[in-house]
Amino acid sequence: MSLRIVVCVKYVPDATGDRRFADDTTTDRDAVDGLLSELDEYGVEQALRIAETHGDAEVTVLTVGPDDAKDALRKALSMGADKAVHVNDDDIHGTDVIGTSAIIAKALETTGYDLVVCGMASTDGTMGVLPALLAERLGVPQATLLSEVTLDGTTVTGRRDGDAATEQISATLPAVISVTDQSGEARYPSFKGIMAAKKKPVTSLDLDDLGIDTDTVGLTGAWTAVETITARPARTAGTIVKDEGEGGKALAAYLVEQKFI
């Protein structure tokens, strides 16, 4: 039986766009273009490297999101993943990370897996807790925030770089891992890969397929909530210190006033 690697990816608003909240306090995804989370590209890359080294492996990319989230899946497929799974349901709108982890866990149980690979965080929510929540729900070990990953038989090993030390972490499959943006540059899709991605299978699932009660997800089932929203204030003009012979003193006085020195 081939090694089953599943990469969890997310379709996120472009960080360079003008991101805003909608009237229901969720992110207004219609107001800005979306794309595959850059940090998830590192997860796809590490999954592909493991598959190439292993020889007999299949890489599936899995996402939870609206119709446009297929764009994120196509990007991952064009990088080299074999197939994709898209969980899409109107009742998912507004789901927080707790509910999302429940949805993904059910999807993983449906698709089957040996190794689940995640990015270190999404570029919109930036919580970074999804891999741990997944491991807990699935009842499997986790090895998170890895900057280097290898697979030997049924043991996955990685290096975690901390502020004061470097750790070597290992887990026995099935397992959940997450990788950082230091794990290796993600490959660019080739023209051949882009064309091939159009023919790769994408399976669609909804909450009924996963046996999930709609009351446990969405805004109704969310464990967290945004209470108030305040727009970022407009940028004001900076202070200009003119040097007319006393510029140094004026600059020093300004720095002292601002408590910079």
N, C-alpha and C positions, 0 to 999 in steps of 0.2 A: 504493500500500500504506500502511495506517495505521501511525502510530508505535506501537510496542509497548513499553509501560512495565510493568515488573514490580517490585513492592514486596515486599521480604522482611520478614516480620513474625514475631513470636514470641509464643507463649502462655506467660505467666510467672505464678508465684505472686504473689498480692496482697502487696505490700510492707508493708501494714498488718496482715497476719495473723501468726500465730505460726509462722514458717518453721523447719523442722527437716530433719535428714538422715535418710534411711531406713537400714536395716541394711546395705545394700550401698554406703553412703557417697554415694549420689546424693541429690538433693533429693527430699524426700517431698512429692510433688505432690498426694497424696490427702488430706493433712492440712490443706490450706488452699485456699481458692477461687483460681481462676486468672482471668486476663484478658489482653487485648491489651496488650503492653508500651507504656507511655505514650510512651516515646521513639520507638517505631515509628509512633505516630499522626502525628508530625511528618513522617515519610517518606511516609505515605499522603496527607497534606495537600499536600505539595509535588508529588507525582505528579499529584494531581487538578488543582492549579493549572496545571501544565505542560500537561496534557491539555486543559483549558478554553481556554488561550491558543493551543495548537497547532491546535485545531479538529478534526483527524482523528487521534484517538489512542484507544488502548484500554489501560485500566489493569487489570492482573492482580495479585492479592495471593497470595503464596506462603508457606507455612509448613511446617515439619517438626515433628511432634509427635504426641501420642496423640489418641484420639478427641475429647477435650474441646477440643482446639486449634481445632476448628471454630467455637467461640465467638469466638475472635480473628478468624477469617476473616469471620464474620457481622458483626462490628463494623465491619471495614474495608469490607465490601460496603455496609453501611448508610450509611457516610460518602459512598459514591459510586463505589467501584470497580466494574468491570464483571463480573469473574469471579474465581474463586479456584482454587488448586491446593493440595492437601493431601497431603504425603508422610507416610505413616503405616505403620509396620511395627514389630512387637514387638522385632525385633533392633536397632532404633535406640536403645533404652533405654540410657542411660549414655554415649552418644556425646559426645565433647568438641568444641571449636570446629573442630579440624582435620578431623575426620570430618564434622561438619555442613557445613563449606564444600564438601567433596567431594560430599555429597548434593545440596546446593542447586545447585552447578555443573552436575551431571548433569540436574537437573530443569529448569534454565534452558535447557540445550541441547535438551531435549525440547519445551519450550513455545515456545522462540524469544523473542528480546528485542532491543530497540535500546538501551534505557536501564534499568539496574537501580538502584533506589533503596533505601537502607537507613537505619535510624535510627543515631544515633551510637554506641549500645551497647544491650545488653539490660539491663533493670532487675534481672535476677537474677545473671547472670554478670559483667556490666559490663566485659567484656574490650575491646570496641571494635575488634577486629582482623578481624572477619568480612569487611567490605567489601574490605580489602586482600587477604585470602586468596582471595576470589572472583575479583577482578580478575586475580590471578596464575594461577589455575586456568583462567580463561576466555581468558587472553591478550589482555586489553583494558585500556585506560587507566583509572586511578582518580582521582577528585577527592573527597577525604574531608573531613569536619567542616566542611561549608559552612553558613553562616548566611544565605545568600542564593543563589538559583538561578534562572537563566534559560536558555532554549533558543532558539538562533537557527539554523535550518536543521539541520545535522548537528553543531553545536558546542554543548556544554553548558558554561556558565560559572558560576562561583560565587565568593563571598567567604568567605575563611577568616580568622577573627579570632583572633590569637594574643596572648600576654601583652605582646609588645613591638612587634608590627607587624600590619598587615592585608594579606593577599595576595589577588590576583585569580588564580584558577585556571581553566583551560579544558581540555577534552578533546573529542576527536572520537568520535562514536558509531560503533560500540557502546561503551558505557562503564558503569562502576559509580561511583555517588556515594553519599555518606552526608551526612545533614543533622543539624544540632544542634537543641536545643530553643529556639534563638533565631531559627529560620528563619521562624516564623509560627505563630500559634495554630491548633491543629487544630480543625476544625469539629465541631459536635455533630450526630449523626445526627438527621434529622427523622423524624417519624412516617411520612411517605411513603417516606423512605429505608429505614426499618426494615422496612416491609411489602414494598418492592420487593426487599430483600435475600433474602427467603425464596424468590424465584423465580429468582435468579441462579445460574448453573451453578457447581458445585464439583467439580472433577476430582480423584479419588483415585489416588495412585500408591504403589507399594511398591518395595522394593529390587530385586526381580526386574524390574520395569518399567524401572528405571534402569540395570540391568546392574551393580549394585554387589555385591561379595562381602561377605557378612555378617561375615567375619573382619576386615574392615578398618574396621568401625564398632562401635558399642556399647562396653561396658566392655572387651571383649577387644582391640579395635583402638584404644583411646584412647591418645593420646600423653601424657596427663596423668592423675594419679590422686590421690585424697585418701587419705592414709596414716592419719591419726588425726583424731578428732573430739572436741572438748571443749565441753560445754555452757557457754553464757554464764553467769557467776556471778550469783546473785541480787543485786539492788540493795540496798545497805546504807543505813542511816539517815545523813543528813548530820550535820555538826557544827554545833551551835547555839551562837552566842556571845551571851550575855545582857548587855545593857547596864545595869549598875548603877552607872554613873559612870565605869567603866574599860573600856567596850565598845570604844572606839577602839584602846586599847593591846592588848586581847585579840585583836581582829581582826588588827591588824598583826603580832602575834606568831605568830598562826596562819598568815598568808600567808608570813611568813619561814620558818616551819617547813616549809611545803609547797614552798618555793623558788619562790613566785610573784613575790616581790620580793626 
